[in-house]
């Protein structure tokens, strides 16, 4: 059974940085694309970033481009989201997500992810 466990959320002032981690278990991590999505109160879950199974391709939603960086360490079965220059509008619960099928380049549609972590809260104060 695939399990995704996030960590690294917290409270930070605007302009600060956080690094989220997501450790996966239950299957061969290196064969699968990974993604991060977020959900703010009263809003739908939205795509944030994705990385292909090879790590060679990354994708970002426009609002985080240039501020967030997604990366992966296959030896540690972990995907990261480095978040810099944080803004109050980045406040949300951040979820790690994985598709069902291997060898994909990643997706920016949350509904196409099959496995989800429990989420980690990120709060950015102004």
C-alpha positions as CSV (number, residue, x, y, z in Angstrom):
1,X,0.0,0.0,0.0
2,X,1.4,3.4,-1.0
3,X,1.8,5.8,1.8
4,X,2.9,9.5,1.6
5,X,4.0,11.4,4.7
6,X,4.6,15.1,4.6
7,X,6.6,17.2,7.0
8,X,8.1,20.7,7.2
9,X,5.0,23.0,7.4
10,X,4.7,25.8,9.9
11,X,4.3,29.5,10.6
12,X,6.5,31.9,8.8
13,X,6.6,35.7,8.1
14,X,6.0,37.0,4.6
15,X,9.3,36.9,2.7
16,X,10.5,33.8,4.6
17,X,11.2,30.3,3.5
18,X,10.1,26.8,4.3
19,X,11.0,23.4,2.9
20,X,8.4,20.7,2.7
21,X,9.3,17.0,2.5
22,X,7.2,14.0,1.5
23,X,8.5,10.5,2.0
24,X,6.9,7.7,0.1
25,X,6.7,4.0,0.8
26,X,4.9,0.9,-0.6
27,X,6.3,0.9,-4.2
28,X,9.4,1.8,-6.2
29,X,9.5,5.6,-5.7
30,X,11.8,6.3,-8.6
31,X,9.3,5.0,-11.2
32,X,6.7,7.6,-10.4
33,X,6.1,11.3,-11.0
34,X,5.3,13.3,-7.8
35,X,3.3,16.4,-7.2
36,X,2.4,19.0,-4.6
37,X,-1.1,20.6,-4.3
38,X,-2.6,22.9,-1.8
39,X,-6.0,23.9,-0.4
40,X,-6.8,27.1,1.3
41,X,-9.9,27.5,3.5
42,X,-13.0,27.8,1.4
43,X,-11.2,27.1,-1.8
44,X,-10.7,24.1,-4.1
45,X,-7.5,22.1,-4.0
46,X,-5.1,23.5,-6.6
47,X,-2.0,22.3,-8.3
48,X,1.3,23.8,-7.1
49,X,4.2,21.8,-8.6
50,X,5.1,18.4,-10.2
51,X,8.2,16.5,-11.1
52,X,8.5,13.8,-13.6
53,X,9.6,10.2,-12.7
54,X,13.1,10.9,-14.0
55,X,13.4,14.3,-12.3
56,X,14.1,15.9,-15.7
57,X,10.9,17.8,-16.0
58,X,9.3,20.1,-13.5
59,X,6.1,22.1,-13.6
60,X,4.7,25.0,-11.5
61,X,1.5,26.9,-11.3
62,X,2.1,30.5,-12.4
63,X,1.7,32.0,-8.9
64,X,4.7,30.1,-7.5
65,X,7.0,30.1,-10.6
66,X,10.4,31.5,-9.6
67,X,9.7,31.2,-5.9
68,X,9.1,27.5,-5.3
69,X,11.3,24.6,-6.4
70,X,10.4,20.9,-6.5
71,X,13.0,18.3,-6.4
72,X,13.4,14.6,-5.5
73,X,15.9,12.3,-3.9
74,X,15.2,8.7,-5.1
75,X,17.7,7.2,-2.7
76,X,15.6,8.6,0.2
77,X,12.2,8.1,-1.5
78,X,11.5,11.7,-0.8
79,X,10.2,14.7,-2.8
80,X,10.8,18.3,-1.6
81,X,9.2,21.6,-2.1
82,X,11.5,24.5,-1.4
83,X,9.3,27.6,-0.9
84,X,11.0,31.0,-0.9
85,X,9.6,34.6,-0.8
86,X,6.5,33.3,0.8
87,X,3.4,35.4,0.7
88,X,0.2,35.4,2.8
89,X,-1.7,34.0,-0.1
90,X,0.5,30.9,0.0
91,X,-1.3,30.0,3.3
92,X,-2.9,26.6,2.8
93,X,-2.7,22.9,3.7
94,X,-0.1,21.4,1.3
95,X,-0.5,17.9,0.1
96,X,2.0,15.5,-1.5
97,X,0.4,13.4,-4.3
98,X,1.4,10.6,-6.6
99,X,-0.2,9.1,-9.7
100,X,-1.2,5.5,-10.1
101,X,0.8,4.7,-13.2
102,X,4.6,4.8,-13.5
103,X,6.8,6.6,-16.0
104,X,4.7,9.7,-16.4
105,X,5.9,13.2,-16.7
106,X,3.6,14.6,-14.1
107,X,0.3,16.4,-14.2
108,X,-1.1,19.7,-13.1
109,X,-4.6,18.3,-12.6
110,X,-5.2,17.4,-8.9
111,X,-7.9,14.9,-9.9
112,X,-5.4,12.8,-11.8
113,X,-3.4,12.0,-8.7
114,X,-4.3,8.7,-7.0
115,X,-2.5,8.8,-3.7
116,X,-2.4,11.6,-1.2
117,X,-0.6,12.4,2.0
118,X,-2.3,13.7,5.1
119,X,-1.3,17.3,4.4
120,X,0.9,19.8,6.3
121,X,-0.2,23.3,7.2
122,X,1.7,26.3,5.9
123,X,0.8,29.7,7.4
124,X,2.4,32.9,6.1
125,X,1.8,36.0,8.3
126,X,1.9,39.5,6.9
